[in-house]
Amino acid sequence: MVEKLHEYQGPIGIFHTWRDALRDKWDEWKENRPRTLLDVLQSLGLAERPENRSEEEHPPEVDMEQYSDIFRRKTRGELVRISAAVMGIEFSYAAETTFVSPTLLNIGVTHQHMTLVWAVSPCIGFFVTPILGSLSDRCTLPLGRRRPFLILLACGVFLGLILVPNGKLFGHWVEGNSEPGNNFWALFFTILGTVLLDFDADACQSPARAYLLDICVPEDHAKGLSTFTIMAGLGGCIGYLLGGIDWDSLKFGELMGGHVRAVFTLVTFLFIGCVTYTVSSFKEMPLKLLRLNQTRILITSTDDDCDKLTEHATKSYGTLKDAANEIQIDNDEPPLIPEHVTFGHYLKTIVVMPKSIKLLCLTNLFCWMAHVSYSLYFTDYVGEAVFGGDPTALAGTEKKMLYDQGVRFGSIGMAMYSLSCACYSSVIERLIKRFGARRVYVGGLLFYSTGMFLMAVTRHKFSVIFFSWSAGVMYSTMFTMPYLLIAHYHSTNTFVENTRDQESNDQVRGLGTDVAVVSSMVFVAQFILSMCMGTIVSVSGTTSAVVYTASFLAFCASIVATQIVYLDL
């Protein structure tokens, strides 16, 4: 019929018909197009549509049996599976910290410019990570709130793991027959891979940690976070041990094209397996279903059931006041908070926060600066200061071979720190119960500060291995304590020690937002160090300066940690 009509109309008629159809579609798109950032987020399912709130007044029947695991205690094996993603992240982080600096130096990047490369990722992460945390608090996708962001950031890690060891190869493919010595594209792909790997590996920890806290009951938070840190330590230990093996002398290393590519290939497969194991473990309850379920239970359940539910209410809504406002109860009392909590409100909480969160951020900033000084520059320190090698020496020379030996030996030292992290994490829960959170937090930081100072003073192979154990204690401390305190603040809906100050500081806060804000301090730490570490090394004339810096920064962190709000922990 349409073909017949076109025959009668001719070419001009056909053109006018298409024009009218396109004009109608254009007018329809202009009428319904997203006009603001919030509209775009709503169209993607990352923010709630206002019309969907009317559905909560008449909640449909939902089979909640598939989400029953969320409201029970978890076994150690289940916590291991939930935490497997961070093990994969630490695999990639180990490969990054061991080989990225030597790789950049090898393709012609100087020490001073190398530190600037490390500044790119923090600039992005500091602004983006808290926003991703706020988006995850309001995410309405059927997959849940945390797993979509975990998968998205994991894809970035995957791309980074591909680009870093193959950046030089990709650059040669693109350059083709260009002038010899022109390595622009090799630098481009390697630096792009470094930025992707560094940013996504750090940012990926926030949704992974929030996912753990969301699907575990408050009684499992301490046990879950310690398991999370154990898995991180084991992942780092295995990752660094992989880097310490001389793959060039093995058939697999020859097949993969060298030591670095062999390590990154293994790490890539391990990373994919770990992330898949976690995201397939427990279903998250979508935000809308979580609200409907809370509404139904609050209306029909016993007081004991309601008490259990209120412990979980703070994790989708932020605080109990927000939960009370969201849940429609059949009474005549007005809601505690008349306005709906918007995405913009969560963005505001990134800047406006109670003193307790500010102190956690400052402590975590000093902790990460101390740890980054050790981890990102440690293998270079061992290769130059301990073994006396030179990364810029010609291949096959004694200085170059000494440097390569030092990098591999440094990998073993970092494996020891990861192993000590796993060991210390297995007992940190009991230490908190016996000595209290304040002593454990401050003591762990002072222990690291002392260990780094002694390592820098002795500058010996034995001290590299022995005092690296102190780094594991500090890493376990900063991986566990801040987030245990955040979870405690949210589960008790208390952010200050003095109850009179609670009213002035009372605001709706999201768990995912606070976890992301505290975690984002790693980006600030990397940015600050990348701006000044090259100068510090140049002025001091030795890479030992990075270890002295780590010791000093950890001491500063311990001072701030004495002022943290610990409540009854």
C-alpha positions as CSV (number, residue, x, y, z in Angstrom):
1,M,0.0,0.0,0.0
2,V,2.8,2.4,0.9
3,E,4.7,1.5,-2.3
4,K,1.5,2.3,-4.3
5,L,1.2,5.6,-2.6
6,H,4.8,6.5,-3.4
7,E,4.1,5.7,-7.0
8,Y,1.3,8.2,-7.1
9,Q,3.2,10.8,-5.1
10,G,6.5,10.7,-7.1
11,P,9.9,11.7,-5.7
12,I,8.6,15.1,-4.4
13,G,5.7,13.6,-2.5
14,I,8.0,11.0,-1.0
15,F,10.4,13.7,0.2
16,H,7.5,15.7,1.8
17,T,6.2,12.5,3.6
18,W,9.7,11.8,5.0
19,R,10.1,15.4,6.0
20,D,6.8,15.5,7.9
21,A,7.6,12.2,9.7
22,L,11.0,13.5,10.7
23,R,9.5,16.8,11.9
24,D,6.9,14.9,14.0
25,K,9.7,12.8,15.6
26,W,11.8,16.0,16.2
27,D,8.9,17.7,17.9
28,E,8.2,14.7,20.0
29,W,11.8,14.4,21.1
30,K,12.0,18.1,22.0
31,E,8.9,17.7,24.1
32,N,10.2,14.7,26.0
33,R,14.0,15.2,25.9
34,P,16.0,15.3,29.2
35,R,16.4,18.9,30.1
36,T,18.6,18.6,33.1
37,L,21.3,16.3,34.4
38,L,18.7,14.8,36.8
39,D,16.5,14.0,33.8
40,V,19.4,12.2,32.1
41,L,20.1,10.2,35.3
42,Q,16.4,9.4,35.6
43,S,16.3,8.1,32.1
44,L,19.2,5.8,32.8
45,G,17.7,4.5,36.0
46,L,20.3,6.1,38.2
47,A,17.8,8.4,39.9
48,E,14.2,8.1,40.8
49,R,11.4,9.5,38.7
50,P,8.8,11.5,40.7
51,E,5.9,9.7,39.1
52,N,7.2,6.4,40.6
53,R,6.6,7.6,44.1
54,S,2.8,7.4,43.7
55,E,3.2,3.6,43.2
56,E,4.4,3.4,46.8
57,E,1.0,4.4,48.1
58,H,-0.5,1.2,46.8
59,P,2.4,-1.3,46.9
60,P,2.0,-4.4,44.7
61,E,2.6,-7.9,45.9
62,V,6.3,-8.8,45.6
63,D,8.0,-12.1,46.2
64,M,10.5,-11.2,48.9
65,E,11.7,-14.7,49.5
66,Q,14.5,-14.2,46.9
67,Y,15.9,-11.4,49.1
68,S,15.6,-13.2,52.4
69,D,19.4,-13.7,52.7
70,I,19.9,-10.0,53.2
71,F,18.3,-10.1,56.6
72,R,20.3,-13.0,58.2
73,R,23.8,-13.4,59.6
74,K,26.4,-14.5,57.0
75,T,28.9,-17.3,57.4
76,R,32.6,-16.7,56.9
77,G,32.5,-18.5,53.6
78,E,29.7,-16.2,52.4
79,L,31.6,-13.1,53.6
80,V,34.7,-14.4,51.6
81,R,32.6,-14.6,48.4
82,I,31.1,-11.1,49.0
83,S,34.7,-9.8,49.5
84,A,36.3,-11.6,46.5
85,A,36.0,-8.5,44.3
86,V,38.5,-6.6,46.5
87,M,40.9,-9.5,46.1
88,G,40.8,-9.0,42.4
89,I,41.2,-5.3,42.8
90,E,44.3,-5.9,44.9
91,F,45.7,-8.2,42.2
92,S,45.5,-5.3,39.7
93,Y,46.7,-2.8,42.3
94,A,49.8,-5.0,43.0
95,A,50.6,-5.1,39.3
96,E,50.1,-1.4,39.0
97,T,52.3,-0.4,41.9
98,T,55.1,-2.8,41.0
99,F,55.4,-2.2,37.2
100,V,53.8,1.1,36.2
101,S,56.6,3.3,37.5
102,P,59.4,1.2,35.9
103,T,57.4,0.9,32.7
104,L,57.0,4.7,32.5
105,L,60.7,5.2,33.2
106,N,61.5,2.6,30.6
107,I,59.7,4.4,27.8
108,G,61.4,7.7,28.6
109,V,59.3,9.4,31.3
110,T,61.5,11.2,33.9
111,H,61.0,10.9,37.6
112,Q,59.5,14.4,37.8
113,H,57.2,13.8,34.9
114,M,56.3,10.4,36.2
115,T,54.9,11.9,39.4
116,L,52.7,14.2,37.2
117,V,51.3,11.2,35.5
118,W,50.1,9.9,38.8
119,A,48.3,13.3,39.4
120,V,45.8,12.8,36.5
121,S,43.8,10.0,38.2
122,P,43.4,11.8,41.5
123,C,42.2,14.9,39.8
124,I,39.4,12.9,38.2
125,G,38.7,10.6,41.2
126,F,38.4,13.3,43.8
127,F,35.4,14.8,42.1
128,V,33.9,11.8,40.4
129,T,34.1,9.1,43.2
130,P,31.8,11.0,45.7
131,I,29.3,11.7,43.0
132,L,29.3,8.0,42.0
133,G,28.6,7.2,45.7
134,S,25.7,9.6,45.8
135,L,24.3,8.1,42.5
136,S,24.6,4.6,44.0
137,D,22.5,5.7,47.0
138,R,19.7,6.7,44.7
139,C,20.2,4.1,41.9
140,T,16.9,2.4,40.9
141,L,18.2,-0.2,38.5
142,P,16.8,-3.8,39.0
143,L,20.4,-5.1,39.5
144,G,20.6,-3.1,42.7
145,R,22.4,0.1,43.9
146,R,26.0,-1.0,44.2
147,R,26.7,-3.8,41.7
148,P,26.0,-1.7,38.6
149,F,28.8,0.7,39.7
150,L,31.1,-2.2,40.7
151,I,30.7,-3.7,37.2
152,L,31.2,-0.3,35.4
153,L,34.4,0.5,37.3
154,A,35.6,-3.1,36.9
155,C,35.4,-2.6,33.1
156,G,37.7,0.4,33.5
157,V,40.2,-1.7,35.5
158,F,40.1,-4.4,32.7
159,L,41.0,-1.8,30.0
160,G,43.8,-0.5,32.1
161,L,45.2,-4.0,32.6
162,I,45.3,-4.4,28.8
163,L,46.8,-1.0,27.9
164,V,49.6,-0.7,30.5
165,P,51.7,-3.7,29.4
166,N,50.9,-3.3,25.7
167,G,50.9,0.5,25.4
168,K,54.3,0.5,23.7
169,L,53.1,-2.2,21.3
170,F,49.8,-0.3,20.5
171,G,51.9,2.8,20.0
172,H,54.1,1.1,17.4
173,W,51.0,-0.2,15.5
174,V,49.6,3.3,15.3
175,E,52.9,5.1,14.5
176,G,53.6,2.7,11.6
177,N,56.4,4.1,9.5
178,S,56.8,7.3,11.5
179,E,60.2,8.8,12.4
180,P,62.4,6.6,14.7
181,G,62.4,7.8,18.3
182,N,58.8,9.2,18.1
183,N,57.1,7.4,20.9
184,F,54.1,9.8,21.4
185,W,51.5,7.1,20.9
186,A,53.4,4.6,23.1
187,L,53.3,7.2,25.9
188,F,49.6,8.0,25.2
189,F,48.4,4.4,25.5
190,T,50.6,3.6,28.5
191,I,49.5,6.8,30.4
192,L,45.9,6.3,29.4
193,G,46.1,2.7,30.8
194,T,47.8,4.0,33.9
195,V,45.0,6.5,34.5
196,L,42.2,4.0,33.9
197,L,43.8,1.4,36.1
198,D,44.7,3.8,38.9
199,F,41.3,5.6,39.1
200,D,39.1,2.5,38.6
201,A,41.0,0.3,41.0
202,D,40.7,2.9,43.8
203,A,37.1,3.9,43.0
204,C,35.9,0.3,42.6
205,Q,36.5,-0.3,46.3
206,S,33.7,2.1,47.4
207,P,30.8,0.2,45.8
208,A,32.4,-3.1,46.8
209,R,32.6,-2.0,50.4
210,A,29.1,-0.5,50.3
211,Y,27.7,-3.7,48.8
212,L,29.2,-5.6,51.7
213,L,27.6,-3.3,54.3
214,D,24.3,-3.2,52.5
215,I,23.7,-7.0,52.4
216,C,25.1,-7.7,55.8
217,V,23.2,-7.1,59.1
218,P,24.9,-4.6,61.5
219,E,26.1,-7.5,63.7
220,D,28.2,-8.7,60.8
221,H,29.8,-5.4,59.9
222,A,33.0,-5.8,61.9
223,K,33.4,-9.4,60.8
224,G,32.6,-8.5,57.2
225,L,35.1,-5.6,57.1
226,S,37.8,-7.7,58.6
227,T,37.1,-10.4,56.0
228,F,37.2,-7.7,53.3
229,T,40.6,-6.6,54.5
230,I,41.9,-10.2,54.7
231,M,40.9,-10.8,51.1
232,A,42.6,-7.5,50.1
233,G,45.8,-8.6,51.9
234,L,45.8,-12.0,50.3
235,G,45.1,-10.5,46.8
236,G,48.0,-8.1,47.2
237,C,50.3,-10.9,48.6
238,I,49.6,-13.2,45.6
239,G,49.8,-10.2,43.2
240,Y,53.2,-9.1,44.4
241,L,54.5,-12.7,44.5
242,L,53.5,-13.0,40.9
243,G,55.6,-9.9,40.2
244,G,58.6,-11.4,42.1
245,I,58.8,-14.5,39.9
246,D,61.4,-14.2,37.1
247,W,58.9,-15.0,34.2
248,D,61.6,-14.2,31.6
249,S,63.3,-17.5,32.4
250,L,60.1,-19.5,32.1
251,K,58.3,-20.7,29.0
252,F,55.1,-18.9,29.9
253,G,56.9,-15.6,30.1
254,E,58.5,-16.1,26.8
255,L,55.1,-17.0,25.3
256,M,53.5,-13.9,26.7
257,G,56.2,-11.6,25.4
258,G,58.1,-10.8,28.6
259,H,57.9,-10.5,32.4
260,V,55.5,-7.6,32.6
261,R,53.0,-9.0,30.1
262,A,53.0,-12.4,31.8
263,V,52.1,-10.9,35.1
264,F,49.4,-8.6,33.7
265,T,47.9,-11.5,31.8
266,L,47.6,-13.6,34.9
267,V,46.2,-10.7,36.9
268,T,43.6,-9.9,34.3
269,F,42.1,-13.4,34.4
270,L,42.2,-13.5,38.2
271,F,40.5,-10.1,38.4
272,I,37.7,-11.1,36.1
273,G,37.1,-14.3,38.1
274,C,37.0,-12.5,41.5
275,V,34.6,-9.8,40.4
276,T,32.3,-12.3,38.8
277,Y,32.3,-14.4,42.0
278,T,31.2,-11.4,44.0
279,V,28.5,-9.9,41.8
280,S,26.9,-13.3,41.5
281,S,26.8,-13.9,45.2
282,F,23.7,-12.2,46.7
283,K,20.9,-10.3,45.1
284,E,20.6,-6.7,46.1
285,M,17.0,-5.5,46.8
286,P,16.3,-2.7,44.3
287,L,15.6,0.6,45.9
288,K,11.9,0.7,45.0
289,L,11.3,-2.9,46.3
290,L,13.2,-2.1,49.5
291,R,10.9,0.8,50.2
292,L,7.8,-1.2,49.5
293,N,9.0,-4.0,51.7
294,Q,9.8,-1.6,54.6
295,T,6.3,-0.1,54.2
296,R,4.6,-3.5,54.3
297,I,6.6,-4.7,57.3
298,L,6.2,-1.5,59.3
299,I,2.5,-1.7,58.9
300,T,1.9,-5.4,59.6
301,S,4.9,-6.7,61.6
302,T,5.5,-7.0,65.4
303,D,7.6,-4.6,67.4
304,D,10.6,-6.9,67.3
305,D,10.4,-7.1,63.5
306,C,10.2,-3.3,63.3
307,D,13.3,-3.0,65.5
308,K,15.2,-5.2,63.2
309,L,14.0,-3.3,60.1
310,T,15.0,0.1,61.5
311,E,18.6,-1.1,61.6
312,H,18.4,-1.6,57.9
313,A,16.4,1.5,57.1
314,T,19.3,3.8,57.6
315,K,21.2,2.0,54.8
316,S,18.7,3.1,52.0
317,Y,17.7,6.2,53.2
318,G,20.6,7.6,55.2
319,T,19.0,8.2,58.6
320,L,15.9,7.0,60.5
321,K,14.3,10.4,59.9
322,D,14.6,10.0,56.2
323,A,13.3,6.5,56.4
324,A,10.3,7.7,58.4
325,N,9.6,10.3,55.8
326,E,9.8,7.8,52.9
327,I,7.6,5.1,54.5
328,Q,3.9,5.9,54.5
329,I,2.4,4.7,57.8
330,D,-1.4,4.8,58.3
331,N,-1.6,7.6,60.9
332,D,-2.4,11.3,60.9
333,E,1.0,12.5,62.0
334,P,2.9,14.6,59.5
335,P,6.2,13.2,58.1
336,L,9.3,14.2,60.1
337,I,11.0,15.6,57.0
338,P,8.5,17.2,54.7
339,E,10.7,17.3,51.6
340,H,11.8,14.3,49.6
341,V,15.5,13.7,49.7
342,T,16.9,14.4,46.3
343,F,20.2,13.6,44.5
344,G,21.1,17.2,44.9
345,H,20.8,16.8,48.7
346,Y,23.3,14.0,48.6
347,L,25.7,16.1,46.6
348,K,25.4,18.7,49.2
349,T,26.4,16.3,51.9
350,I,29.7,15.7,50.1
351,V,30.6,19.2,51.2
352,V,28.6,19.8,54.3
353,M,29.4,17.1,56.8
354,P,29.5,16.6,60.5
355,K,32.8,16.9,62.4
356,S,33.1,13.2,62.9
357,I,33.2,12.5,59.1
358,K,35.6,15.4,58.6
359,L,38.0,13.9,61.1
360,L,37.8,10.5,59.4
361,C,38.5,12.1,56.1
362,L,41.6,14.0,57.4
363,T,42.9,10.8,59.1
364,N,42.4,8.8,56.0
365,L,44.1,11.5,53.9
366,F,47.3,11.3,56.0
367,C,47.0,7.5,56.0
368,W,46.8,7.3,52.2
369,M,49.6,9.8,51.7
370,A,51.8,7.6,54.0
371,H,50.8,4.4,52.1
372,V,51.1,5.9,48.6
373,S,54.6,7.1,49.5
374,Y,55.5,3.5,50.3
375,S,53.5,1.6,47.6
376,L,53.9,3.6,44.4
377,Y,57.6,4.4,44.8
378,F,58.7,1.4,46.9
379,T,60.1,-0.9,44.1
380,D,61.9,2.1,42.6
381,Y,63.3,2.9,46.1
382,V,64.6,-0.7,46.5
383,G,66.0,-0.8,43.0
384,E,67.9,2.5,43.4
385,A,68.6,3.1,47.1
386,V,69.0,-0.5,48.3
387,F,70.5,-2.3,45.3
388,G,72.2,0.7,43.7
389,G,70.7,0.3,40.3
390,D,69.7,2.8,37.6
391,P,66.4,2.6,35.8
392,T,67.7,4.7,32.8
393,A,70.8,2.5,32.3
394,L,71.2,0.6,29.0
395,A,69.8,-3.0,28.9
396,G,72.4,-5.6,29.8
397,T,74.5,-3.2,31.9
398,E,75.3,-4.0,35.5
399,K,73.3,-0.9,36.8
400,K,70.2,-2.0,34.8
401,M,70.4,-5.6,36.0
402,L,70.8,-4.4,39.6
403,Y,67.8,-2.2,39.3
404,D,65.6,-5.0,37.8
405,Q,66.7,-7.3,40.7
406,G,65.8,-4.6,43.1
407,V,62.3,-4.2,41.6
408,R,61.7,-8.0,41.9
409,F,63.0,-8.0,45.4
410,G,60.8,-5.0,46.3
411,S,57.8,-7.1,45.0
412,I,58.6,-9.7,47.6
413,G,58.8,-7.0,50.3
414,M,55.3,-5.8,49.2
415,A,54.1,-9.4,49.2
416,M,55.2,-9.5,52.9
417,Y,53.2,-6.3,53.7
418,S,50.1,-7.8,52.0
419,L,50.5,-11.1,53.9
420,S,50.9,-9.2,57.2
421,C,47.8,-7.2,56.3
422,A,45.8,-10.5,55.9
423,C,47.2,-11.8,59.2
424,Y,46.6,-8.7,61.2
425,S,43.0,-8.4,59.7
426,S,42.2,-11.8,61.1
427,V,42.7,-10.6,64.7
428,I,41.8,-6.9,64.5
429,E,38.2,-7.6,65.4
430,R,39.3,-9.2,68.6
431,L,41.8,-6.4,69.3
432,I,39.0,-3.8,69.0
433,K,36.8,-5.7,71.5
434,R,39.7,-6.0,74.0
435,F,41.5,-2.7,73.7
436,G,38.9,-0.4,72.0
437,A,38.8,1.2,68.6
438,R,40.9,4.3,69.6
439,R,43.9,2.3,70.7
440,V,43.8,0.0,67.8
441,Y,43.5,2.8,65.3
442,V,46.2,5.0,66.7
443,G,48.5,2.1,67.6
444,G,48.4,0.7,64.1
445,L,49.5,4.0,62.6
446,L,52.3,4.6,65.1
447,F,53.6,1.0,64.4
448,Y,53.8,1.8,60.7
449,S,55.5,5.1,61.3
450,T,58.2,3.5,63.4
451,G,58.7,0.7,60.8
452,M,59.2,3.0,57.9
453,F,61.7,5.2,59.8
454,L,63.8,2.2,60.7
455,M,63.7,0.9,57.1
456,A,64.9,4.3,55.8
457,V,67.7,4.5,58.4
458,T,69.0,0.9,57.8
459,R,68.6,0.7,54.0
460,H,69.3,-3.0,53.9
461,K,67.8,-6.0,52.1
462,F,66.8,-7.5,55.4
463,S,65.0,-4.3,56.5
464,V,63.1,-4.2,53.3
465,I,61.5,-7.6,54.1
466,F,61.2,-7.2,57.9
467,F,59.8,-3.7,58.2
468,S,57.4,-4.2,55.3
469,W,55.3,-6.1,57.8
470,S,54.5,-2.8,59.5
471,A,53.0,-1.5,56.3
472,G,50.5,-4.4,56.4
473,V,49.4,-3.4,59.9
474,M,48.7,0.2,58.8
475,Y,46.9,-0.9,55.6
476,S,44.7,-3.3,57.5
477,T,43.9,-0.5,60.0
478,M,43.0,2.1,57.4
479,F,41.0,-0.5,55.4
480,T,38.9,-1.4,58.4
481,M,38.6,1.3,61.0
482,P,37.2,4.2,59.0
483,Y,34.4,2.1,57.5
484,L,33.6,0.3,60.7
485,L,33.1,3.8,62.3
486,I,31.0,5.0,59.4
487,A,28.8,1.9,59.5
488,H,28.5,2.4,63.3
489,Y,27.5,6.1,62.8
490,H,24.7,5.1,60.4
491,S,23.4,2.1,62.3
492,T,23.1,4.2,65.5
493,N,22.1,7.4,63.6
494,T,24.6,9.2,65.7
495,F,27.5,11.3,64.3
496,V,28.5,13.2,67.5
497,E,29.4,12.3,71.0
498,N,27.4,15.1,72.7
499,T,23.7,14.6,72.1
500,R,23.1,18.4,72.4
501,D,25.1,18.8,69.2
502,Q,23.1,16.1,67.4
503,E,20.3,18.5,66.4
504,S,22.5,21.1,64.9
505,N,24.4,18.4,62.9
506,D,21.3,16.3,62.0
507,Q,21.1,15.8,58.2
508,V,20.1,13.0,55.9
509,R,23.3,11.1,54.9
510,G,23.7,8.2,52.6
511,L,26.0,5.3,53.5
512,G,27.3,5.0,50.0
513,T,28.0,8.7,49.9
514,D,30.0,8.7,53.2
515,V,32.0,5.6,52.2
516,A,32.9,7.2,48.9
517,V,33.8,10.5,50.4
518,V,36.2,8.9,52.9
519,S,37.6,6.6,50.2
520,S,38.2,9.6,47.9
521,M,40.9,10.8,50.2
522,V,43.2,8.3,48.3
523,F,42.9,10.6,45.2
524,V,43.8,13.7,47.2
525,A,46.8,11.9,48.7
526,Q,48.0,10.8,45.2
527,F,47.5,14.3,43.8
528,I,49.5,16.0,46.6
529,L,52.3,13.5,46.5
530,S,52.5,13.5,42.7
531,M,52.9,17.3,42.9
532,C,55.8,17.3,45.4
533,M,57.4,13.8,45.5
534,G,59.5,14.4,42.4
535,T,60.8,17.6,44.0
536,I,61.5,15.9,47.3
537,V,63.5,13.2,45.6
538,S,65.4,15.7,43.5
539,V,66.3,18.0,46.4
540,S,67.2,15.1,48.8
541,G,69.2,13.3,46.1
542,T,68.0,9.9,47.2
543,T,64.8,7.8,46.9
544,S,65.1,7.1,50.6
545,A,63.2,10.4,51.0
546,V,59.9,8.6,50.1
547,V,60.2,6.2,53.0
548,Y,61.0,9.1,55.5
549,T,58.0,10.9,54.1
550,A,55.8,7.9,54.7
551,S,57.0,7.7,58.3
552,F,56.2,11.4,59.0
553,L,52.8,11.3,57.4
554,A,51.7,8.2,59.4
555,F,52.7,10.0,62.6
556,C,50.5,13.0,61.6
557,A,47.6,10.5,60.9
558,S,48.0,9.0,64.4
559,I,47.7,12.5,66.0
560,V,44.5,13.3,64.1
561,A,43.1,9.8,64.9
562,T,43.2,10.6,68.6
563,Q,40.4,13.2,68.0
564,I,38.0,10.9,66.1
565,V,34.5,10.3,67.4
566,Y,34.5,6.6,68.5
567,L,31.2,6.5,70.4
568,D,31.1,3.2,72.3
569,L,33.4,1.2,70.0
